[in-house]
Amino acid sequence: MLLLMCAPVLLAGLIVGLLVGLLQALTQIQEQTVAFVPKLVAMVLALSVSLPWLISRMIEYSQTLFAGIPDRL
């Protein structure tokens, strides 16, 4: 469940990081902020877009978890 919930944000950071790294290699600009800012923006956008889905998955997981408590006792 943890990997499923982290996947959208991590994939956005990975893809943007690879693209920025390729761009930096091609242009030989090795500034750290050039790599950090686009990744941060992409990850925030991915989180804001996927947040409703993430919340619904967490609610579903929590309901299933709490419904299974009497079975364990």
Biopython code that builds the backbone (N, CA, C, O; Angstrom):
import numpy as np
from Bio.PDB.StructureBuilder import StructureBuilder

atoms = [
    (1, "MET", "N", (0.823, -1.172, 0.000)),
    (1, "MET", "CA", (0.000, 0.000, 0.000)),
    (1, "MET", "C", (0.882, 1.256, 0.000)),
    (1, "MET", "O", (0.573, 2.250, -0.657)),
    (2, "LEU", "N", (1.966, 1.184, 0.740)),
    (2, "LEU", "CA", (2.872, 2.327, 0.812)),
    (2, "LEU", "C", (3.486, 2.632, -0.554)),
    (2, "LEU", "O", (3.556, 3.794, -0.956)),
    (3, "LEU", "N", (3.925, 1.609, -1.260)),
    (3, "LEU", "CA", (4.511, 1.818, -2.591)),
    (3, "LEU", "C", (3.488, 2.357, -3.578)),
    (3, "LEU", "O", (3.805, 3.201, -4.416)),
    (4, "LEU", "N", (2.270, 1.870, -3.477)),
    (4, "LEU", "CA", (1.203, 2.330, -4.359)),
    (4, "LEU", "C", (0.889, 3.799, -4.116)),
    (4, "LEU", "O", (0.617, 4.543, -5.058)),
    (5, "MET", "N", (0.927, 4.218, -2.860)),
    (5, "MET", "CA", (0.590, 5.596, -2.535)),
    (5, "MET", "C", (1.730, 6.564, -2.863)),
    (5, "MET", "O", (1.484, 7.725, -3.189)),
    (6, "CYS", "N", (2.951, 6.095, -2.780)),
    (6, "CYS", "CA", (4.103, 6.957, -3.071)),
    (6, "CYS", "C", (4.444, 7.011, -4.551)),
    (6, "CYS", "O", (5.163, 7.909, -4.990)),
    (7, "ALA", "N", (3.944, 6.073, -5.313)),
    (7, "ALA", "CA", (4.344, 5.931, -6.716)),
    (7, "ALA", "C", (4.103, 7.173, -7.577)),
    (7, "ALA", "O", (5.010, 7.539, -8.325)),
    (8, "PRO", "N", (2.949, 7.849, -7.527)),
    (8, "PRO", "CA", (2.764, 8.994, -8.419)),
    (8, "PRO", "C", (3.789, 10.112, -8.198)),
    (8, "PRO", "O", (4.316, 10.683, -9.153)),
    (9, "VAL", "N", (4.060, 10.412, -6.935)),
    (9, "VAL", "CA", (4.993, 11.493, -6.623)),
    (9, "VAL", "C", (6.424, 11.088, -6.983)),
    (9, "VAL", "O", (7.179, 11.877, -7.551)),
    (10, "LEU", "N", (6.783, 9.859, -6.648)),
    (10, "LEU", "CA", (8.146, 9.403, -6.944)),
    (10, "LEU", "C", (8.395, 9.272, -8.439)),
    (10, "LEU", "O", (9.482, 9.594, -8.919)),
    (11, "LEU", "N", (7.394, 8.801, -9.178)),
    (11, "LEU", "CA", (7.560, 8.689, -10.631)),
    (11, "LEU", "C", (7.694, 10.058, -11.284)),
    (11, "LEU", "O", (8.485, 10.228, -12.212)),
    (12, "ALA", "N", (6.931, 11.030, -10.810)),
    (12, "ALA", "CA", (7.056, 12.383, -11.354)),
    (12, "ALA", "C", (8.448, 12.940, -11.089)),
    (12, "ALA", "O", (9.056, 13.538, -11.977)),
    (13, "GLY", "N", (8.954, 12.750, -9.879)),
    (13, "GLY", "CA", (10.304, 13.204, -9.558)),
    (13, "GLY", "C", (11.364, 12.485, -10.362)),
    (13, "GLY", "O", (12.348, 13.097, -10.779)),
    (14, "LEU", "N", (11.177, 11.188, -10.588)),
    (14, "LEU", "CA", (12.135, 10.403, -11.354)),
    (14, "LEU", "C", (12.184, 10.853, -12.809)),
    (14, "LEU", "O", (13.265, 11.046, -13.365)),
    (15, "ILE", "N", (11.028, 11.019, -13.420)),
    (15, "ILE", "CA", (10.977, 11.402, -14.831)),
    (15, "ILE", "C", (11.551, 12.799, -15.037)),
    (15, "ILE", "O", (12.354, 13.017, -15.944)),
    (16, "VAL", "N", (11.140, 13.738, -14.197)),
    (16, "VAL", "CA", (11.659, 15.104, -14.332)),
    (16, "VAL", "C", (13.150, 15.138, -14.017)),
    (16, "VAL", "O", (13.903, 15.866, -14.664)),
    (17, "GLY", "N", (13.579, 14.364, -13.036)),
    (17, "GLY", "CA", (15.005, 14.306, -12.714)),
    (17, "GLY", "C", (15.843, 13.772, -13.864)),
    (17, "GLY", "O", (16.928, 14.285, -14.139)),
    (18, "LEU", "N", (15.340, 12.744, -14.534)),
    (18, "LEU", "CA", (16.062, 12.206, -15.689)),
    (18, "LEU", "C", (16.125, 13.214, -16.836)),
    (18, "LEU", "O", (17.161, 13.370, -17.482)),
    (19, "LEU", "N", (15.010, 13.891, -17.080)),
    (19, "LEU", "CA", (14.988, 14.887, -18.155)),
    (19, "LEU", "C", (15.905, 16.067, -17.848)),
    (19, "LEU", "O", (16.618, 16.542, -18.732)),
    (20, "VAL", "N", (15.895, 16.538, -16.622)),
    (20, "VAL", "CA", (16.764, 17.654, -16.237)),
    (20, "VAL", "C", (18.220, 17.217, -16.272)),
    (20, "VAL", "O", (19.084, 17.976, -16.710)),
    (21, "GLY", "N", (18.500, 16.005, -15.815)),
    (21, "GLY", "CA", (19.869, 15.494, -15.875)),
    (21, "GLY", "C", (20.374, 15.379, -17.293)),
    (21, "GLY", "O", (21.529, 15.700, -17.570)),
    (22, "LEU", "N", (19.518, 14.921, -18.200)),
    (22, "LEU", "CA", (19.895, 14.846, -19.607)),
    (22, "LEU", "C", (20.139, 16.240, -20.174)),
    (22, "LEU", "O", (21.108, 16.462, -20.900)),
    (23, "LEU", "N", (19.263, 17.167, -19.841)),
    (23, "LEU", "CA", (19.426, 18.548, -20.305)),
    (23, "LEU", "C", (20.704, 19.169, -19.756)),
    (23, "LEU", "O", (21.402, 19.889, -20.471)),
    (24, "GLN", "N", (21.012, 18.896, -18.493)),
    (24, "GLN", "CA", (22.244, 19.420, -17.906)),
    (24, "GLN", "C", (23.480, 18.796, -18.555)),
    (24, "GLN", "O", (24.493, 19.472, -18.735)),
    (25, "ALA", "N", (23.402, 17.526, -18.902)),
    (25, "ALA", "CA", (24.540, 16.877, -19.556)),
    (25, "ALA", "C", (24.756, 17.431, -20.951)),
    (25, "ALA", "O", (25.891, 17.581, -21.404)),
    (26, "LEU", "N", (23.651, 17.734, -21.632)),
    (26, "LEU", "CA", (23.781, 18.269, -22.987)),
    (26, "LEU", "C", (24.287, 19.701, -23.002)),
    (26, "LEU", "O", (25.045, 20.082, -23.894)),
    (27, "THR", "N", (23.877, 20.496, -22.027)),
    (27, "THR", "CA", (24.262, 21.913, -22.009)),
    (27, "THR", "C", (25.445, 22.189, -21.102)),
    (27, "THR", "O", (25.963, 23.306, -21.105)),
    (28, "GLN", "N", (25.884, 21.223, -20.336)),
    (28, "GLN", "CA", (26.994, 21.337, -19.388)),
    (28, "GLN", "C", (26.753, 22.414, -18.332)),
    (28, "GLN", "O", (27.696, 23.054, -17.867)),
    (29, "ILE", "N", (25.489, 22.612, -17.955)),
    (29, "ILE", "CA", (25.143, 23.503, -16.851)),
    (29, "ILE", "C", (24.975, 22.622, -15.632)),
    (29, "ILE", "O", (24.053, 21.806, -15.590)),
    (30, "GLN", "N", (25.831, 22.760, -14.647)),
    (30, "GLN", "CA", (25.811, 21.899, -13.470)),
    (30, "GLN", "C", (25.379, 22.662, -12.222)),
    (30, "GLN", "O", (26.005, 22.534, -11.170)),
    (31, "GLU", "N", (24.332, 23.439, -12.328)),
    (31, "GLU", "CA", (23.794, 24.188, -11.197)),
    (31, "GLU", "C", (22.796, 23.313, -10.441)),
    (31, "GLU", "O", (21.929, 22.691, -11.054)),
    (32, "GLN", "N", (22.911, 23.262, -9.125)),
    (32, "GLN", "CA", (22.053, 22.388, -8.315)),
    (32, "GLN", "C", (20.598, 22.854, -8.305)),
    (32, "GLN", "O", (19.686, 22.027, -8.290)),
    (33, "THR", "N", (20.370, 24.165, -8.314)),
    (33, "THR", "CA", (18.992, 24.653, -8.280)),
    (33, "THR", "C", (18.258, 24.342, -9.572)),
    (33, "THR", "O", (17.033, 24.215, -9.569)),
    (34, "VAL", "N", (18.979, 24.218, -10.669)),
    (34, "VAL", "CA", (18.348, 23.859, -11.945)),
    (34, "VAL", "C", (17.765, 22.453, -11.854)),
    (34, "VAL", "O", (16.745, 22.167, -12.481)),
    (35, "ALA", "N", (18.385, 21.591, -11.097)),
    (35, "ALA", "CA", (17.889, 20.221, -10.942)),
    (35, "ALA", "C", (16.816, 20.132, -9.855)),
    (35, "ALA", "O", (15.892, 19.327, -9.968)),
    (36, "PHE", "N", (16.927, 20.941, -8.816)),
    (36, "PHE", "CA", (16.037, 20.805, -7.662)),
    (36, "PHE", "C", (14.661, 21.406, -7.900)),
    (36, "PHE", "O", (13.652, 20.772, -7.593)),
    (37, "VAL", "N", (14.602, 22.599, -8.434)),
    (37, "VAL", "CA", (13.330, 23.326, -8.564)),
    (37, "VAL", "C", (12.343, 22.609, -9.489)),
    (37, "VAL", "O", (11.186, 22.457, -9.098)),
    (38, "PRO", "N", (12.724, 22.160, -10.689)),
    (38, "PRO", "CA", (11.745, 21.453, -11.530)),
    (38, "PRO", "C", (11.228, 20.159, -10.890)),
    (38, "PRO", "O", (10.051, 19.826, -11.026)),
    (39, "LYS", "N", (12.105, 19.435, -10.198)),
    (39, "LYS", "CA", (11.661, 18.210, -9.529)),
    (39, "LYS", "C", (10.661, 18.532, -8.428)),
    (39, "LYS", "O", (9.654, 17.840, -8.276)),
    (40, "LEU", "N", (10.935, 19.572, -7.667)),
    (40, "LEU", "CA", (10.035, 19.968, -6.590)),
    (40, "LEU", "C", (8.680, 20.386, -7.139)),
    (40, "LEU", "O", (7.647, 19.993, -6.596)),
    (41, "VAL", "N", (8.667, 21.166, -8.196)),
    (41, "VAL", "CA", (7.412, 21.616, -8.809)),
    (41, "VAL", "C", (6.634, 20.419, -9.366)),
    (41, "VAL", "O", (5.421, 20.327, -9.176)),
    (42, "ALA", "N", (7.319, 19.515, -10.044)),
    (42, "ALA", "CA", (6.647, 18.341, -10.612)),
    (42, "ALA", "C", (6.065, 17.443, -9.520)),
    (42, "ALA", "O", (4.971, 16.902, -9.677)),
    (43, "MET", "N", (6.782, 17.287, -8.435)),
    (43, "MET", "CA", (6.300, 16.432, -7.362)),
    (43, "MET", "C", (5.105, 17.059, -6.646)),
    (43, "MET", "O", (4.176, 16.350, -6.259)),
    (44, "VAL", "N", (5.120, 18.365, -6.467)),
    (44, "VAL", "CA", (3.971, 19.047, -5.857)),
    (44, "VAL", "C", (2.760, 18.956, -6.774)),
    (44, "VAL", "O", (1.647, 18.725, -6.301)),
    (45, "LEU", "N", (2.957, 19.133, -8.075)),
    (45, "LEU", "CA", (1.850, 18.998, -9.024)),
    (45, "LEU", "C", (1.290, 17.571, -9.035)),
    (45, "LEU", "O", (0.075, 17.375, -9.051)),
    (46, "ALA", "N", (2.175, 16.593, -9.025)),
    (46, "ALA", "CA", (1.715, 15.200, -9.006)),
    (46, "ALA", "C", (0.943, 14.893, -7.728)),
    (46, "ALA", "O", (-0.056, 14.174, -7.759)),
    (47, "LEU", "N", (1.401, 15.436, -6.613)),
    (47, "LEU", "CA", (0.689, 15.223, -5.353)),
    (47, "LEU", "C", (-0.672, 15.898, -5.366)),
    (47, "LEU", "O", (-1.655, 15.324, -4.899)),
    (48, "SER", "N", (-0.737, 17.115, -5.896)),
    (48, "SER", "CA", (-2.026, 17.817, -5.913)),
    (48, "SER", "C", (-3.021, 17.158, -6.870)),
    (48, "SER", "O", (-4.224, 17.161, -6.609)),
    (49, "VAL", "N", (-2.532, 16.600, -7.965)),
    (49, "VAL", "CA", (-3.423, 15.922, -8.911)),
    (49, "VAL", "C", (-3.893, 14.577, -8.357)),
    (49, "VAL", "O", (-5.057, 14.213, -8.525)),
    (50, "SER", "N", (-3.013, 13.850, -7.709)),
    (50, "SER", "CA", (-3.368, 12.515, -7.233)),
    (50, "SER", "C", (-3.916, 12.502, -5.807)),
    (50, "SER", "O", (-4.251, 11.433, -5.296)),
    (51, "LEU", "N", (-4.015, 13.642, -5.161)),
    (51, "LEU", "CA", (-4.468, 13.674, -3.776)),
    (51, "LEU", "C", (-5.870, 13.115, -3.564)),
    (51, "LEU", "O", (-6.067, 12.367, -2.606)),
    (52, "PRO", "N", (-6.865, 13.434, -4.409)),
    (52, "PRO", "CA", (-8.179, 12.810, -4.189)),
    (52, "PRO", "C", (-8.143, 11.282, -4.263)),
    (52, "PRO", "O", (-8.800, 10.604, -3.473)),
    (53, "TRP", "N", (-7.389, 10.751, -5.197)),
    (53, "TRP", "CA", (-7.253, 9.297, -5.315)),
    (53, "TRP", "C", (-6.538, 8.725, -4.092)),
    (53, "TRP", "O", (-6.932, 7.680, -3.575)),
    (54, "LEU", "N", (-5.492, 9.403, -3.632)),
    (54, "LEU", "CA", (-4.757, 8.927, -2.459)),
    (54, "LEU", "C", (-5.639, 8.929, -1.216)),
    (54, "LEU", "O", (-5.583, 7.993, -0.418)),
    (55, "ILE", "N", (-6.440, 9.955, -1.045)),
    (55, "ILE", "CA", (-7.325, 10.024, 0.119)),
    (55, "ILE", "C", (-8.371, 8.917, 0.068)),
    (55, "ILE", "O", (-8.657, 8.285, 1.085)),
    (56, "SER", "N", (-8.942, 8.679, -1.108)),
    (56, "SER", "CA", (-9.944, 7.614, -1.210)),
    (56, "SER", "C", (-9.328, 6.246, -0.937)),
    (56, "SER", "O", (-9.960, 5.400, -0.305)),
    (57, "ARG", "N", (-8.109, 6.020, -1.405)),
    (57, "ARG", "CA", (-7.439, 4.746, -1.124)),
    (57, "ARG", "C", (-7.156, 4.580, 0.366)),
    (57, "ARG", "O", (-7.311, 3.485, 0.907)),
    (58, "MET", "N", (-6.742, 5.659, 1.033)),
    (58, "MET", "CA", (-6.469, 5.589, 2.467)),
    (58, "MET", "C", (-7.746, 5.349, 3.269)),
    (58, "MET", "O", (-7.733, 4.602, 4.247)),
    (59, "ILE", "N", (-8.841, 5.975, 2.860)),
    (59, "ILE", "CA", (-10.118, 5.752, 3.542)),
    (59, "ILE", "C", (-10.558, 4.305, 3.364)),
    (59, "ILE", "O", (-11.000, 3.661, 4.315)),
    (60, "GLU", "N", (-10.434, 3.800, 2.143)),
    (60, "GLU", "CA", (-10.803, 2.407, 1.876)),
    (60, "GLU", "C", (-9.947, 1.442, 2.687)),
    (60, "GLU", "O", (-10.462, 0.474, 3.247)),
    (61, "TYR", "N", (-8.662, 1.699, 2.753)),
    (61, "TYR", "CA", (-7.745, 0.850, 3.519)),
    (61, "TYR", "C", (-8.083, 0.905, 5.008)),
    (61, "TYR", "O", (-8.101, -0.129, 5.676)),
    (62, "SER", "N", (-8.347, 2.092, 5.529)),
    (62, "SER", "CA", (-8.668, 2.243, 6.944)),
    (62, "SER", "C", (-9.973, 1.543, 7.299)),
    (62, "SER", "O", (-10.076, 0.907, 8.348)),
    (63, "GLN", "N", (-10.967, 1.660, 6.428)),
    (63, "GLN", "CA", (-12.236, 0.980, 6.682)),
    (63, "GLN", "C", (-12.064, -0.530, 6.694)),
    (63, "GLN", "O", (-12.635, -1.216, 7.541)),
    (64, "THR", "N", (-11.289, -1.045, 5.766)),
    (64, "THR", "CA", (-11.018, -2.479, 5.723)),
    (64, "THR", "C", (-10.246, -2.927, 6.968)),
    (64, "THR", "O", (-10.519, -3.987, 7.531)),
    (65, "LEU", "N", (-9.298, -2.119, 7.380)),
    (65, "LEU", "CA", (-8.501, -2.433, 8.548)),
    (65, "LEU", "C", (-9.349, -2.455, 9.814)),
    (65, "LEU", "O", (-9.242, -3.376, 10.624)),
    (66, "PHE", "N", (-10.189, -1.440, 9.981)),
    (66, "PHE", "CA", (-11.037, -1.375, 11.176)),
    (66, "PHE", "C", (-12.130, -2.447, 11.141)),
    (66, "PHE", "O", (-12.520, -2.957, 12.191)),
    (67, "ALA", "N", (-12.622, -2.788, 9.972)),
    (67, "ALA", "CA", (-13.641, -3.833, 9.872)),
    (67, "ALA", "C", (-13.058, -5.201, 10.214)),
    (67, "ALA", "O", (-13.796, -6.082, 10.653)),
    (68, "GLY", "N", (-11.779, -5.398, 10.029)),
    (68, "GLY", "CA", (-11.144, -6.673, 10.324)),
    (68, "GLY", "C", (-10.721, -6.844, 11.764)),
    (68, "GLY", "O", (-10.273, -7.928, 12.138)),
    (69, "ILE", "N", (-10.846, -5.818, 12.589)),
    (69, "ILE", "CA", (-10.432, -5.913, 13.996)),
    (69, "ILE", "C", (-11.220, -6.983, 14.743)),
    (69, "ILE", "O", (-10.602, -7.773, 15.456)),
    (70, "PRO", "N", (-12.547, -7.061, 14.626)),
    (70, "PRO", "CA", (-13.271, -8.114, 15.379)),
    (70, "PRO", "C", (-12.858, -9.529, 14.983)),
    (70, "PRO", "O", (-12.951, -10.444, 15.801)),
    (71, "ASP", "N", (-12.411, -9.724, 13.766)),
    (71, "ASP", "CA", (-11.991, -11.062, 13.331)),
    (71, "ASP", "C", (-10.712, -11.498, 14.046)),
    (71, "ASP", "O", (-10.487, -12.693, 14.238)),
    (72, "ARG", "N", (-9.885, -10.546, 14.438)),
    (72, "ARG", "CA", (-8.601, -10.853, 15.092)),
    (72, "ARG", "C", (-8.750, -11.104, 16.584)),
    (72, "ARG", "O", (-7.873, -11.697, 17.212)),
    (73, "LEU", "N", (-9.857, -10.654, 17.144)),
    (73, "LEU", "CA", (-10.032, -10.806, 18.595)),
    (73, "LEU", "C", (-10.645, -12.090, 18.980)),
    (73, "LEU", "O", (-10.848, -12.346, 20.167)),
]
sb = StructureBuilder()
sb.init_structure("model")
sb.init_model(0)
sb.init_chain("A")
sb.init_seg("    ")
for serial, (resi, resn, name, xyz) in enumerate(atoms, 1):
    if name == "N":
        sb.init_residue(resn, " ", resi, " ")
    sb.init_atom(name, np.array(xyz, "f"), 0.0, 1.0, " ", f" {name:<3s}", serial, name[0])
structure = sb.get_structure()
